[in-house]
Amino acid sequence: EYLAGDQPFGIHQPTIDRIAGDLVKARGLGVEIAVVVGGGNIFRGVEVSSRGVSRQTGDMMGMLATVMNGLALEAAIERAGASARSLSALAVPQVCESYSNQRARKHLAEGRIVVLSGGTGNPHFTTDTTAVLRACELECDAVLKATNVDGVYSADPKRDPSAKRYDRLSHQEAIEKNLKVMDATAFALARENRMPIIVFSIGEPRAIEQVLSGKGHSTVVSE
């Protein structure tokens, strides 16, 4: 959703260019980066179920939106001076490569930023769950969850000024407290695979680089 910028929907070019620049700077630290993109700025599948479209069809439409975002982000990263490759869990060979673990690992090893779209390729799974799943498959060190707030709060800090901000949480605590920053399936998968999740605000300048350097404001969810 953040890719819409100050627009009600679509891709805000200055915003996606800034994020691409942040990713390139983070890649300059010597880390391998895979990016899972959502599609909420274009289409949200869960919103069409009340309009005569099945949840399965709506989710597939939403996954196609993530492919569009992935292609736009890939192009923006290339413009920013780094090599990138877009891989989709949905087979759209006319526009990008299909995702496989081997392909993703190969591109990462060759220094490219890998942009992962198409969700898991299946309905009923969120972008959060996709991110944790891909991180486990690619043996990543952590999942970085980019949001519009600087960490995990006990409630929405924009609505509740008394909301408590957490510096650290366990996966189980996040599930038990029903914290909405990620869905329960994603937290459970991360817990089972001991995958740390770092929640931070994508709105801060050079946010990704700062988090990777241990300097940015964030919440760490781990065992």
DRENPA-3360 file (N, C-alpha, C; in nm, 2 decimals, always signed):
BEGIN
1 = EYLAGDQP = +0.08/-0.12/+0.00/+0.00/+0.00/+0.00/+0.08/+0.13/+0.00 ~ +0.20/+0.12/+0.06/+0.29/+0.23/+0.07/+0.33/+0.29/-0.06 ~ +0.33/+0.20/-0.17/+0.38/+0.24/-0.30/+0.29/+0.34/-0.36 ~ +0.16/+0.36/-0.31/+0.07/+0.45/-0.37/+0.11/+0.60/-0.33 ~ +0.20/+0.61/-0.23/+0.24/+0.74/-0.19/+0.12/+0.82/-0.13 ~ +0.10/+0.94/-0.18/-0.02/+1.02/-0.13/-0.14/+1.01/-0.23 ~ -0.13/+0.91/-0.32/-0.24/+0.89/-0.41/-0.33/+0.78/-0.35 ~ -0.46/+0.78/-0.39/-0.55/+0.68/-0.34/-0.52/+0.54/-0.38;
9 = FGIHQPTI = -0.46/+0.52/-0.50/-0.42/+0.39/-0.55/-0.31/+0.41/-0.65 ~ -0.26/+0.30/-0.70/-0.16/+0.30/-0.81/-0.01/+0.31/-0.75 ~ +0.08/+0.34/-0.84/+0.22/+0.35/-0.81/+0.27/+0.49/-0.81 ~ +0.31/+0.54/-0.70/+0.37/+0.68/-0.69/+0.52/+0.67/-0.72 ~ +0.56/+0.72/-0.84/+0.69/+0.70/-0.89/+0.80/+0.75/-0.79 ~ +0.79/+0.88/-0.73/+0.89/+0.92/-0.64/+0.91/+0.82/-0.52 ~ +0.79/+0.77/-0.47/+0.80/+0.67/-0.36/+0.87/+0.55/-0.40 ~ +0.84/+0.49/-0.51/+0.90/+0.36/-0.55/+1.05/+0.38/-0.58;
17 = DRIAGDLV = +1.08/+0.50/-0.63/+1.22/+0.53/-0.66/+1.30/+0.55/-0.53 ~ +1.24/+0.61/-0.43/+1.31/+0.62/-0.30/+1.33/+0.49/-0.23 ~ +1.23/+0.40/-0.24/+1.25/+0.27/-0.18/+1.36/+0.19/-0.25 ~ +1.36/+0.20/-0.39/+1.46/+0.13/-0.47/+1.60/+0.18/-0.43 ~ +1.61/+0.31/-0.41/+1.74/+0.37/-0.37/+1.78/+0.32/-0.23 ~ +1.68/+0.31/-0.14/+1.71/+0.25/-0.01/+1.76/+0.11/-0.02 ~ +1.70/+0.03/-0.10/+1.74/-0.11/-0.12/+1.88/-0.12/-0.18 ~ +1.91/-0.03/-0.27/+2.05/-0.03/-0.33/+2.15/+0.00/-0.23;
25 = KARGLGVE = +2.12/+0.10/-0.15/+2.22/+0.14/-0.04/+2.24/+0.02/+0.06 ~ +2.12/-0.04/+0.09/+2.13/-0.16/+0.19/+2.21/-0.27/+0.12 ~ +2.19/-0.29/+0.00/+2.27/-0.40/-0.07/+2.42/-0.37/-0.07 ~ +2.45/-0.24/-0.07/+2.59/-0.19/-0.06/+2.66/-0.23/+0.07 ~ +2.59/-0.28/+0.17/+2.65/-0.32/+0.30/+2.71/-0.46/+0.28 ~ +2.68/-0.53/+0.17/+2.73/-0.66/+0.14/+2.63/-0.77/+0.18 ~ +2.51/-0.74/+0.20/+2.41/-0.84/+0.23/+2.33/-0.88/+0.11 ~ +2.27/-1.00/+0.11/+2.19/-1.04/+0.00/+2.04/-1.01/+0.04;
33 = IAVVVGGG = +1.97/-0.95/-0.06/+1.83/-0.90/-0.03/+1.73/-0.96/-0.12 ~ +1.63/-1.02/-0.07/+1.51/-1.06/-0.15/+1.39/-0.98/-0.09 ~ +1.31/-0.93/-0.19/+1.20/-0.84/-0.15/+1.07/-0.90/-0.19 ~ +0.98/-0.92/-0.09/+0.84/-0.97/-0.12/+0.75/-0.85/-0.13 ~ +0.68/-0.83/-0.24/+0.60/-0.72/-0.26/+0.45/-0.76/-0.25 ~ +0.37/-0.67/-0.20/+0.22/-0.69/-0.20/+0.16/-0.62/-0.31 ~ +0.03/-0.61/-0.31/-0.05/-0.54/-0.42/-0.16/-0.45/-0.37 ~ -0.16/-0.42/-0.24/-0.27/-0.34/-0.19/-0.29/-0.20/-0.25;
41 = NIFRGVEV = -0.18/-0.15/-0.31/-0.20/-0.02/-0.38/-0.27/-0.02/-0.51 ~ -0.29/-0.15/-0.56/-0.36/-0.17/-0.69/-0.49/-0.24/-0.67 ~ -0.48/-0.35/-0.59/-0.60/-0.43/-0.58/-0.59/-0.52/-0.45 ~ -0.70/-0.53/-0.38/-0.70/-0.61/-0.26/-0.81/-0.72/-0.28 ~ -0.76/-0.85/-0.29/-0.86/-0.95/-0.32/-0.97/-0.97/-0.22 ~ -0.94/-0.95/-0.09/-1.04/-0.97/+0.01/-1.15/-0.87/+0.00 ~ -1.14/-0.76/-0.07/-1.24/-0.66/-0.08/-1.35/-0.69/-0.19 ~ -1.33/-0.79/-0.27/-1.42/-0.82/-0.38/-1.52/-0.93/-0.34;
49 = SSRGVSRQ = -1.50/-1.00/-0.23/-1.59/-1.11/-0.20/-1.73/-1.07/-0.18 ~ -1.76/-0.94/-0.15/-1.89/-0.90/-0.13/-1.95/-0.85/-0.26 ~ -1.88/-0.86/-0.37/-1.92/-0.81/-0.50/-1.95/-0.92/-0.60 ~ -1.97/-1.04/-0.55/-2.00/-1.15/-0.64/-1.88/-1.22/-0.70 ~ -1.76/-1.19/-0.65/-1.64/-1.26/-0.69/-1.59/-1.35/-0.58 ~ -1.55/-1.47/-0.61/-1.51/-1.56/-0.50/-1.38/-1.52/-0.44 ~ -1.36/-1.56/-0.32/-1.23/-1.53/-0.25/-1.11/-1.58/-0.33 ~ -1.12/-1.70/-0.38/-1.01/-1.76/-0.46/-0.98/-1.67/-0.58;
57 = TGDMMGML = -1.08/-1.62/-0.65/-1.06/-1.54/-0.77/-1.00/-1.40/-0.73 ~ -1.06/-1.35/-0.62/-1.01/-1.22/-0.57/-0.86/-1.23/-0.53 ~ -0.83/-1.34/-0.47/-0.69/-1.35/-0.42/-0.59/-1.36/-0.55 ~ -0.64/-1.43/-0.65/-0.56/-1.44/-0.77/-0.54/-1.31/-0.84 ~ -0.65/-1.23/-0.84/-0.64/-1.09/-0.89/-0.54/-1.01/-0.81 ~ -0.54/-1.02/-0.68/-0.45/-0.95/-0.60/-0.31/-0.99/-0.62 ~ -0.28/-1.12/-0.65/-0.15/-1.17/-0.68/-0.10/-1.12/-0.81 ~ -0.19/-1.10/-0.91/-0.15/-1.03/-1.03/-0.10/-0.89/-1.01;
65 = ATVMNGLA = -0.17/-0.82/-0.91/-0.13/-0.68/-0.88/+0.01/-0.68/-0.82 ~ +0.05/-0.78/-0.74/+0.18/-0.79/-0.69/+0.29/-0.81/-0.80 ~ +0.25/-0.88/-0.91/+0.34/-0.89/-1.02/+0.37/-0.76/-1.08 ~ +0.27/-0.67/-1.10/+0.29/-0.54/-1.15/+0.38/-0.46/-1.07 ~ +0.36/-0.46/-0.93/+0.45/-0.39/-0.84/+0.59/-0.44/-0.85 ~ +0.60/-0.58/-0.86/+0.74/-0.64/-0.87/+0.81/-0.59/-0.99 ~ +0.74/-0.58/-1.11/+0.81/-0.53/-1.23/+0.85/-0.39/-1.22 ~ +0.76/-0.31/-1.15/+0.79/-0.16/-1.13/+0.91/-0.15/-1.04;
73 = LEAAIERA = +0.92/-0.23/-0.93/+1.03/-0.22/-0.84/+1.16/-0.27/-0.90 ~ +1.15/-0.37/-0.98/+1.27/-0.42/-1.05/+1.33/-0.31/-1.14 ~ +1.24/-0.24/-1.21/+1.29/-0.14/-1.30/+1.35/-0.02/-1.22 ~ +1.29/+0.01/-1.11/+1.34/+0.12/-1.03/+1.47/+0.09/-0.97 ~ +1.49/-0.03/-0.92/+1.62/-0.08/-0.87/+1.73/-0.07/-0.98 ~ +1.70/-0.11/-1.10/+1.79/-0.10/-1.21/+1.83/+0.04/-1.24 ~ +1.73/+0.13/-1.24/+1.76/+0.27/-1.26/+1.85/+0.33/-1.15 ~ +1.84/+0.28/-1.03/+1.91/+0.32/-0.91/+2.06/+0.27/-0.92;
81 = GASARSLS = +2.09/+0.19/-1.01/+2.23/+0.14/-1.03/+2.26/+0.00/-0.98 ~ +2.16/-0.08/-0.95/+2.19/-0.21/-0.90/+2.12/-0.31/-1.00 ~ +2.17/-0.43/-1.00/+2.11/-0.54/-1.07/+1.99/-0.60/-0.99 ~ +1.88/-0.63/-1.06/+1.76/-0.69/-0.99/+1.70/-0.79/-1.09 ~ +1.62/-0.88/-1.03/+1.55/-0.98/-1.10/+1.42/-1.01/-1.04 ~ +1.31/-1.00/-1.12/+1.18/-1.02/-1.07/+1.14/-1.17/-1.09 ~ +1.09/-1.23/-0.99/+1.05/-1.37/-1.00/+0.90/-1.38/-0.94 ~ +0.82/-1.45/-1.02/+0.68/-1.46/-0.98/+0.64/-1.60/-0.95;
89 = ALAVPQVC = +0.56/-1.62/-0.84/+0.51/-1.75/-0.81/+0.39/-1.79/-0.90 ~ +0.34/-1.69/-0.97/+0.24/-1.72/-1.07/+0.32/-1.72/-1.20 ~ +0.29/-1.82/-1.29/+0.36/-1.83/-1.41/+0.32/-1.73/-1.51 ~ +0.40/-1.63/-1.54/+0.37/-1.53/-1.64/+0.50/-1.51/-1.72 ~ +0.54/-1.61/-1.79/+0.68/-1.61/-1.85/+0.70/-1.50/-1.96 ~ +0.59/-1.44/-2.01/+0.61/-1.33/-2.10/+0.67/-1.21/-2.03 ~ +0.65/-1.20/-1.90/+0.70/-1.07/-1.84/+0.81/-1.09/-1.73 ~ +0.82/-1.21/-1.67/+0.93/-1.23/-1.58/+0.95/-1.38/-1.56;
97 = ESYSNQRA = +1.06/-1.42/-1.49/+1.08/-1.56/-1.46/+0.99/-1.61/-1.35 ~ +0.96/-1.74/-1.36/+0.88/-1.80/-1.26/+0.97/-1.83/-1.14 ~ +0.91/-1.82/-1.02/+0.99/-1.84/-0.90/+1.03/-1.99/-0.88 ~ +1.15/-2.01/-0.84/+1.20/-2.14/-0.78/+1.31/-2.11/-0.69 ~ +1.32/-2.19/-0.59/+1.43/-2.17/-0.49/+1.56/-2.16/-0.55 ~ +1.59/-2.25/-0.65/+1.72/-2.25/-0.71/+1.75/-2.12/-0.79 ~ +1.65/-2.08/-0.86/+1.67/-1.95/-0.94/+1.69/-1.83/-0.85 ~ +1.61/-1.82/-0.74/+1.63/-1.71/-0.65/+1.77/-1.72/-0.58;
105 = RKHLAEGR = +1.81/-1.83/-0.54/+1.95/-1.85/-0.48/+2.06/-1.81/-0.58 ~ +2.04/-1.85/-0.70/+2.14/-1.82/-0.81/+2.15/-1.67/-0.83 ~ +2.04/-1.60/-0.84/+2.04/-1.45/-0.86/+2.10/-1.38/-0.73 ~ +2.06/-1.43/-0.62/+2.12/-1.37/-0.49/+2.27/-1.39/-0.49 ~ +2.32/-1.51/-0.53/+2.46/-1.53/-0.53/+2.54/-1.45/-0.63 ~ +2.47/-1.41/-0.73/+2.53/-1.33/-0.84/+2.52/-1.18/-0.81 ~ +2.47/-1.15/-0.69/+2.47/-1.01/-0.65/+2.34/-0.93/-0.68 ~ +2.24/-0.99/-0.73/+2.12/-0.92/-0.77/+2.02/-0.91/-0.65;
113 = IVVLSGGT = +1.95/-0.80/-0.65/+1.84/-0.79/-0.56/+1.72/-0.87/-0.62 ~ +1.66/-0.96/-0.55/+1.56/-1.05/-0.60/+1.42/-0.99/-0.55 ~ +1.33/-0.97/-0.65/+1.20/-0.92/-0.62/+1.10/-1.03/-0.64 ~ +1.03/-1.07/-0.53/+0.94/-1.18/-0.53/+0.80/-1.14/-0.53 ~ +0.72/-1.18/-0.63/+0.58/-1.14/-0.64/+0.50/-1.27/-0.67 ~ +0.37/-1.24/-0.68/+0.28/-1.36/-0.70/+0.24/-1.43/-0.58 ~ +0.27/-1.37/-0.46/+0.24/-1.44/-0.33/+0.31/-1.58/-0.33 ~ +0.23/-1.67/-0.27/+0.28/-1.81/-0.27/+0.24/-1.89/-0.40;
121 = GNPHFTTD = +0.16/-1.82/-0.48/+0.10/-1.88/-0.59/-0.04/-1.95/-0.56 ~ -0.08/-1.94/-0.44/-0.20/-2.00/-0.39/-0.29/-1.90/-0.32 ~ -0.42/-1.91/-0.33/-0.51/-1.82/-0.26/-0.51/-1.85/-0.11 ~ -0.56/-1.75/-0.03/-0.58/-1.77/+0.11/-0.45/-1.75/+0.19 ~ -0.34/-1.70/+0.13/-0.22/-1.68/+0.20/-0.18/-1.53/+0.18 ~ -0.14/-1.47/+0.29/-0.11/-1.32/+0.29/+0.03/-1.30/+0.24 ~ +0.06/-1.17/+0.21/+0.20/-1.13/+0.18/+0.29/-1.16/+0.30 ~ +0.24/-1.14/+0.42/+0.32/-1.17/+0.54/+0.37/-1.31/+0.54;
129 = TTAVLRAC = +0.27/-1.40/+0.52/+0.31/-1.55/+0.52/+0.40/-1.58/+0.41 ~ +0.38/-1.52/+0.29/+0.47/-1.54/+0.18/+0.62/-1.50/+0.22 ~ +0.63/-1.38/+0.28/+0.76/-1.33/+0.32/+0.83/-1.43/+0.41 ~ +0.76/-1.48/+0.51/+0.83/-1.57/+0.60/+0.86/-1.70/+0.53 ~ +0.77/-1.75/+0.45/+0.79/-1.87/+0.37/+0.92/-1.86/+0.29 ~ +0.93/-1.76/+0.21/+1.04/-1.74/+0.12/+1.17/-1.72/+0.20 ~ +1.16/-1.65/+0.32/+1.28/-1.64/+0.40/+1.33/-1.77/+0.45 ~ +1.24/-1.86/+0.49/+1.28/-2.00/+0.53/+1.33/-2.08/+0.42;
137 = ELECDAVL = +1.27/-2.07/+0.30/+1.32/-2.14/+0.19/+1.46/-2.10/+0.14 ~ +1.49/-1.97/+0.15/+1.61/-1.92/+0.11/+1.72/-1.91/+0.22 ~ +1.68/-1.96/+0.34/+1.77/-1.96/+0.45/+1.82/-1.82/+0.49 ~ +1.73/-1.73/+0.49/+1.76/-1.59/+0.52/+1.79/-1.58/+0.67 ~ +1.86/-1.47/+0.71/+1.89/-1.45/+0.85/+1.77/-1.38/+0.92 ~ +1.69/-1.31/+0.85/+1.57/-1.24/+0.91/+1.47/-1.20/+0.81 ~ +1.35/-1.17/+0.86/+1.25/-1.11/+0.78/+1.24/-0.96/+0.82 ~ +1.25/-0.87/+0.73/+1.23/-0.73/+0.76/+1.09/-0.69/+0.72;
145 = KATNVDGV = +1.01/-0.65/+0.81/+0.87/-0.62/+0.78/+0.86/-0.46/+0.78 ~ +0.84/-0.41/+0.66/+0.83/-0.27/+0.64/+0.68/-0.22/+0.66 ~ +0.66/-0.13/+0.75/+0.53/-0.08/+0.78/+0.53/+0.08/+0.78 ~ +0.42/+0.13/+0.83/+0.41/+0.28/+0.84/+0.44/+0.33/+0.98 ~ +0.47/+0.24/+1.07/+0.51/+0.28/+1.21/+0.64/+0.22/+1.24 ~ +0.71/+0.27/+1.35/+0.85/+0.23/+1.38/+0.86/+0.11/+1.47 ~ +0.77/+0.02/+1.45/+0.78/-0.10/+1.54/+0.65/-0.16/+1.57 ~ +0.64/-0.25/+1.66/+0.52/-0.31/+1.70/+0.46/-0.24/+1.83;
153 = YSADPKRD = +0.33/-0.21/+1.82/+0.27/-0.14/+1.93/+0.15/-0.23/+1.99 ~ +0.11/-0.20/+2.11/+0.00/-0.28/+2.17/-0.13/-0.25/+2.10 ~ -0.14/-0.13/+2.04/-0.26/-0.09/+1.97/-0.21/+0.01/+1.86 ~ -0.30/+0.05/+1.77/-0.27/+0.14/+1.67/-0.23/+0.27/+1.73 ~ -0.10/+0.31/+1.72/-0.06/+0.44/+1.78/-0.12/+0.56/+1.72 ~ -0.17/+0.55/+1.60/-0.24/+0.67/+1.54/-0.38/+0.69/+1.59 ~ -0.43/+0.58/+1.65/-0.57/+0.59/+1.71/-0.56/+0.60/+1.86 ~ -0.46/+0.53/+1.92/-0.45/+0.52/+2.06/-0.32/+0.58/+2.11;
161 = PSAKRYDR = -0.32/+0.70/+2.16/-0.19/+0.77/+2.20/-0.13/+0.70/+2.32 ~ -0.20/+0.61/+2.39/-0.14/+0.54/+2.51/-0.08/+0.41/+2.46 ~ -0.08/+0.38/+2.34/-0.03/+0.25/+2.29/+0.11/+0.23/+2.33 ~ +0.15/+0.11/+2.37/+0.28/+0.08/+2.42/+0.36/+0.02/+2.30 ~ +0.49/+0.07/+2.29/+0.58/+0.02/+2.18/+0.67/-0.08/+2.24 ~ +0.69/-0.19/+2.17/+0.77/-0.30/+2.22/+0.91/-0.29/+2.15 ~ +1.02/-0.31/+2.22/+1.15/-0.32/+2.16/+1.18/-0.47/+2.12 ~ +1.13/-0.56/+2.20/+1.15/-0.70/+2.17/+1.03/-0.78/+2.21;
169 = LSHQEAIE = +1.00/-0.88/+2.13/+0.88/-0.97/+2.16/+0.92/-1.11/+2.12 ~ +0.86/-1.21/+2.17/+0.87/-1.35/+2.12/+0.76/-1.37/+2.02 ~ +0.78/-1.47/+1.93/+0.67/-1.50/+1.83/+0.54/-1.53/+1.91 ~ +0.56/-1.61/+2.02/+0.44/-1.66/+2.09/+0.37/-1.54/+2.15 ~ +0.44/-1.44/+2.21/+0.38/-1.32/+2.27/+0.30/-1.25/+2.16 ~ +0.36/-1.23/+2.04/+0.29/-1.16/+1.94/+0.16/-1.23/+1.90 ~ +0.16/-1.36/+1.90/+0.04/-1.44/+1.87/-0.06/-1.42/+1.98 ~ -0.02/-1.44/+2.11/-0.11/-1.44/+2.22/-0.17/-1.30/+2.24;
177 = KNLKVMDA = -0.09/-1.19/+2.21/-0.14/-1.06/+2.23/-0.22/-1.01/+2.11 ~ -0.23/-1.10/+2.01/-0.31/-1.07/+1.89/-0.26/-0.94/+1.82 ~ -0.13/-0.92/+1.82/-0.08/-0.80/+1.76/-0.10/-0.80/+1.61 ~ -0.15/-0.70/+1.55/-0.19/-0.70/+1.41/-0.08/-0.67/+1.30 ~ +0.04/-0.65/+1.35/+0.14/-0.61/+1.25/+0.17/-0.72/+1.14 ~ +0.15/-0.85/+1.18/+0.15/-0.96/+1.09/+0.04/-1.05/+1.13 ~ +0.00/-1.14/+1.03/-0.11/-1.23/+1.07/-0.05/-1.35/+1.14 ~ -0.14/-1.42/+1.21/-0.10/-1.53/+1.30/-0.03/-1.64/+1.23;
185 = TAFALARE = -0.07/-1.67/+1.10/+0.00/-1.78/+1.03/+0.14/-1.74/+1.00 ~ +0.17/-1.62/+0.97/+0.31/-1.58/+0.95/+0.39/-1.59/+1.08 ~ +0.34/-1.54/+1.19/+0.41/-1.55/+1.32/+0.43/-1.70/+1.35 ~ +0.33/-1.78/+1.33/+0.35/-1.93/+1.37/+0.46/-1.99/+1.28 ~ +0.46/-1.96/+1.15/+0.56/-2.02/+1.06/+0.70/-1.97/+1.11 ~ +0.71/-1.84/+1.14/+0.84/-1.79/+1.19/+0.88/-1.85/+1.32 ~ +0.79/-1.87/+1.41/+0.82/-1.94/+1.53/+0.87/-2.08/+1.51 ~ +0.80/-2.16/+1.43/+0.84/-2.29/+1.40/+0.98/-2.30/+1.34;
193 = NRMPIIVF = +1.02/-2.20/+1.26/+1.15/-2.21/+1.19/+1.25/-2.11/+1.26 ~ +1.22/-2.06/+1.38/+1.31/-1.97/+1.45/+1.36/-1.86/+1.36 ~ +1.27/-1.80/+1.29/+1.30/-1.69/+1.20/+1.27/-1.55/+1.26 ~ +1.37/-1.47/+1.29/+1.35/-1.34/+1.35/+1.28/-1.25/+1.25 ~ +1.19/-1.17/+1.31/+1.12/-1.07/+1.23/+1.15/-0.93/+1.29 ~ +1.19/-0.84/+1.20/+1.23/-0.70/+1.24/+1.13/-0.61/+1.18 ~ +1.05/-0.54/+1.26/+0.94/-0.45/+1.22/+0.99/-0.31/+1.23 ~ +0.98/-0.23/+1.12/+1.03/-0.09/+1.11/+0.95/-0.01/+1.02;
201 = SIGEPRAI = +0.97/+0.12/+1.02/+0.90/+0.21/+0.94/+0.97/+0.23/+0.81 ~ +0.91/+0.21/+0.70/+0.97/+0.23/+0.57/+0.97/+0.38/+0.53 ~ +0.90/+0.46/+0.61/+0.89/+0.60/+0.58/+1.01/+0.68/+0.62 ~ +1.10/+0.62/+0.70/+1.22/+0.70/+0.75/+1.33/+0.69/+0.64 ~ +1.40/+0.79/+0.62/+1.51/+0.79/+0.52/+1.61/+0.68/+0.55 ~ +1.65/+0.61/+0.44/+1.75/+0.50/+0.45/+1.71/+0.40/+0.56 ~ +1.58/+0.38/+0.57/+1.54/+0.29/+0.68/+1.59/+0.15/+0.68 ~ +1.60/+0.09/+0.56/+1.64/-0.05/+0.55/+1.79/-0.06/+0.58;
209 = EQVLSGKG = +1.87/+0.03/+0.54/+2.01/+0.04/+0.57/+2.03/+0.05/+0.72 ~ +1.95/+0.14/+0.78/+1.97/+0.17/+0.92/+1.94/+0.05/+1.00 ~ +1.83/-0.02/+0.97/+1.79/-0.14/+1.04/+1.90/-0.25/+1.03 ~ +1.95/-0.27/+0.91/+2.05/-0.37/+0.89/+2.18/-0.34/+0.96 ~ +2.20/-0.21/+0.99/+2.32/-0.17/+1.06/+2.30/-0.16/+1.21 ~ +2.18/-0.20/+1.25/+2.14/-0.20/+1.40/+2.12/-0.06/+1.45 ~ +2.09/+0.04/+1.37/+2.08/+0.18/+1.42/+1.94/+0.23/+1.41 ~ +1.85/+0.17/+1.33/+1.72/+0.22/+1.32/+1.63/+0.18/+1.43;
217 = HSTVVSE = +1.51/+0.26/+1.44/+1.41/+0.22/+1.53/+1.33/+0.10/+1.48 ~ +1.32/+0.00/+1.56/+1.25/-0.12/+1.52/+1.21/-0.20/+1.64 ~ +1.13/-0.31/+1.61/+1.09/-0.41/+1.71/+1.14/-0.54/+1.66 ~ +1.21/-0.62/+1.74/+1.26/-0.75/+1.70/+1.17/-0.85/+1.76 ~ +1.12/-0.94/+1.68/+1.04/-1.05/+1.72/+1.12/-1.18/+1.70 ~ +1.15/-1.24/+1.81/+1.24/-1.37/+1.79/+1.21/-1.45/+1.92 ~ +1.27/-1.57/+1.91/+1.25/-1.67/+2.02/+1.36/-1.63/+2.13;
% end
